[in-house]
Amino acid sequence: MSFGAKSRHVRGISAAVALLAIGASGCSVAESAKDGIKKAARQRSVFSLDVGDCYNPNTAPAAAGEEATEELAIEVVPCAEPHQAQIYGEFDLDDGAYPGDDALTEASDTRCAVEEKKFAPDTWAIPTDVGGSYYQPTKETWATGDRKVSCSYSKDSGKITGTLKSKPLSADAAAYLKNEYAYYDALWSKQPEAETVEDDLAGYKAQSAAVAAALDAHLAALQGVKQPETVKLRAQLEAADKKWKEAANAADADSLYAPYSSAYDAIDPAKSVAARKELGLATTVPDDMAAGWTS
C-alpha cells in the first residue's frame, strides 16, 4: 500500500511532465554517478514542500481522467537551475471523513486557482506550455491527518529556468489585474451550447449580462488609474460594456446580433497590450485567449 501524495493535472489544463533522465547518453559512468548522488541529496518528502519550491518530480502526474499517480519524494532544486515544476500555492482541506477522489479534485481545482492569482497575478506572464498539477492526500494519508494540497506549475516539455512568481506590482498594475479575467471567464463559462442566437436567445442574453456585470467590476477598479493608455482602454471597455448591456436587454435575436458582435470585438485581448505595457505587465496574448479572436 502506497502512502505517497497524489499528483494530478488540474482539470482543463494540458501539462504533461517529463521525467528527469539520470545517466543520459554521452555521459561517463562517473558523471552519471555524481548526478545520481546529487539528485538523491536533493530529495524531499512531498509532505514538506514550501510555496516557491522549484523541483523535478520522480513520477509523471496523471493526465485528466486517469487514475492519480502517487509519489513520496521529489528533487528540490534552486530555481535558477532548469527544473520541471514549481509550487505556487498550498492549503489545508477541512477535517472530517475522507471526501473521496472526486471531491478532493474539485476542491483542489477551485482552491489552486485562487492560490495561483496570489503567486502570479499576471497570468499572461506564465509560458503557454506551462500548465498545472497538484499533490493531494490519499485515503491512507488522510487517515494519518494529512490535509495538505500543494499546487504546482509543470512544463509540458523541456525545463523552466527561474521562478514564475510575479515581481511586486505597482498599485495601478494591481488595480488593472484585479478583475481583468472576470469578464473573459464570464464570456466562456456562460457560452450557450446553441451555435445560433435564434436557438437560445435567453442563453445569449444571460451571457451578455454576466460579461457586463464582470466588466462593471473591472471598470470600477480602473477608475483610479490615470495613465494615458489605460485611460484610453477604459474608455473602449466602457463602450463595450454598454453594448453588452444592450445585448442583454435585446427583445429578439435580430436586435441582439449587432451589439453582441460589437461588444465581443471590443474586448479582444490584443487591444489591451498598450495599456499592459504601460503598466509593466506581460504583453504577449496567451494562445488560448488569442484563439477566440482569430478569424
N, C-alpha and C positions, 0 to 999 in steps of 0.2 A: 504494500500500500504506500503510495507516494504522499509525502506531506509538503510538497512544493506549492508555491502560489501559482494560480492560473495566469496565463498570458494570452490575451485575446486581442484581436483587432477591434477598434471602435467601429460599430456598425456604420456602413455607408462611406467609410474612408478606406481607400485602397492603399495598403502598405505592407509589402512582403519583405521581411527582414532576412538578409543573407547571413549565413553562419560564418564566423571567423575561421579562416583556414590556418591551421598550425602546421609548420613544416612544409611550406609551399614548394613547388617545383623550382629548382635552381638554387635553393638554399643548402648550405652544408649541414651535415648532421649536427655539428657543434652549434651552428646558428639556430637550428630548429630547437635544440635542447634548451638553449638560452632563452628563446622566445617562449617556450613552454613553461620554464621556471618563472619568467616574468609574468606570464598570464596567470599562473597558479597563485603567485604572491598577491595579485590584484583581485582575487575572488572575494566577493562579499555576499552575505546572505541577502536574499530578496526581501527579508523582513526588516532590514536595516538601511534601506535606501533613503536618500535625502533628496528634497527638491533641488534641482540643478545638477545632480549627478549625471555625468556622461558615462556611457558603458557599452559593452559588447555582450549581447546575450549568448548563452551557451546552447539554446534551442530556439528555433523559429516560433513565433507566436502563431496560433491557429488563425486561419482565414475565417471571415464571416460565414456562419453556418456550419463550421466544422467543430468537432469536439476540442475543447481547450487543452493546450499542452500544459505541462507542469514543470516548474523549474525551482531549484533550491538556491542557486547562486548565479551571479553574473560577474563579469570582469569590469570593474570600475576603473576608468582611465581619466587622465587630465583632459579637460575639454579642448585644449589646444592641440591635442593629438587627434588624428582621424578616428572616428567612432561611428557606431551604427545607431545609437539611440541616446535619448536624454530624458530624465524625469522632469516633468514640468509641473506636477501637482500631486498632492496626496490628501486623503481624507479618511475618516473612520466611519464605518457604517453603523447604523443603530443596533443596539443589543436586541436580543430576542432569539427565537428559534431560527435555524438556518433557513434563509428565504428561498433557496433554490437558485439554479443557474440562471434562469430567465430573469428573475427579479434582480439578481446581482448585476447582470449585464445591463439591464435598463438603468439601474442606479448609477453604474459606472459611466455609462454613456452621458447621462444627464449631468452628473457632478463634474466629470472630467472636462466637459465643455465649459463649465463655469471656471474651473481652475486654469484652463488654457488662457482665458481672457485676462487673468491676473498675471500670468507669466509672460505672455506675448500678446498684448492688446492689439497690435497691428498685425493681423494675420496675413496681410499681403507680403510681409517680410519673411514668412515661412516658405522655403523652397517647395515648388509644386510636387516634387517626388518624395516629400516627407509626409507621412500620414500618422495615424495614432494607434496605440495599443495600450494595454494596461495589465498590471498584475493585481489579482484579486484573490480572496481566500478560497480555499477548497472546503468541502464539507468537513474534512478531517481537521484542518487548521482552525476552522470556525469553532469546533468543539474545544479547542485549547485556548480560546479567547481572541483569536486573530480577527480583526475587523478592518484592517487597513487595505485601501486601494491606492496603488501608485500609478499615476497617469504618465504616459510616455510618448514622446515623438520617436518615430522609427523611419528609416530610409528604405525606399524600395530597392535600391541597388547602390553599390559604392558606399562612401562614407561621408559623414558630416565633419567639418572642421570648425571648431569654435562653438560657443554657446548660442542657442537660439533664443535666449532670454532677451526681451526688448530692453533697449537702453532707456534711461529715465526720459519721460515725456515732458514737454512743456505743457503749461496749463491749457493753451489753445489746442495743442495736439490731442491731449486727453479729452477735451470737450468734443472735438471732432469725432473721435473714435467711440465715444460713449454709446451712441445709438446708430452708428453708421450701418451696421449689419442687420439691424432690426427690420428695416423695410425690405431688404433682399430676402431675409428669412420669411417675412410675411408673403412676399410675392411667390416664392417657391412652395412654401408649406401649404398655402391656400390655393394652389393652382388646381382648377377644376379638371376632372378626368375628361370631360367632354372637350373635343377639339374646337367646336364652334360655339359662339355665344348663344345662338338660337337654341342649342340643345341644353344649355344650362345657364340661362340669364341670371338666375338667383346666385349661382356659384361665382360667376364673374363679378357680380356686384359686391358680393361678400369679400372676395379677394381685393377688389379695389378699395373697399372701406378699410380693410386691415392694413393695406400698404399706406393709405392716407394717415391712419392713426399712428403708425410707426414713424412716418415722415414728420408728423407734428412734433413728436418727441425729439427727433434728430434736429429739426429746425430750432426748437427751443434751446437745445444745448449750444447751437451755433450763434445765438443772439449776442453773446459777449465777445465773439471773435471778430476783430476789426481788420485783419489782414486782407489786402485787396482781392487776391484770387479766391479766398474763402468767402468773402462778401459776395463776389460775383457768383460763385457756386450756390450760395444760399438763395440768391435771387432766382436762379434757374430751378432750384428744388422747390421753392415756394410756388412757382408757376406750375411745376409738375404736381404738387400737392393739390392745387385747385382742380387740375384735370382728373386726378384720381377720385376726388370727391364728386366731380361731375359724373364720372363713370359710375360711381357707387349709387348715384341717385337717378340713373337713366331709367326712363319709362319703358323702353323696349330695346331690342338688340340694335336696331338702326341708330339709335341715339347714344349707344354705348361705344360703338366702334371707334369713332374719331377721337374722343377724349382719351380712351384707353390706349390707343396706338401712340398718341402724342405723349401721354404720361410715361409709357413704357420707354420710349426713345429717350426721354429727358433724364431718366435715371441710369442710363448707360454708364457703367463704372469708369469708362475711359474719360468721361467728362469731368471726373474728379481728380485727374492726375495733376493738373497745375496747382490745385489747392493743396493736395497732399505734398507736393514738392516744396511748396511754400512753408508748410508746417513741419518739414523734416521727416516725413513718413515715406514708406516704400511707394514706388511709383509704377511698378510692373503689375498690371492687372492679372490676377490668378487665372489660369487657363479655364477652370470650371466656371468662373464668373464671366469671362470674356465670351465663352461659347454661347451664352444666352443672347448676345447682341451681334453675333457673327451671321451675316446673311449668306 
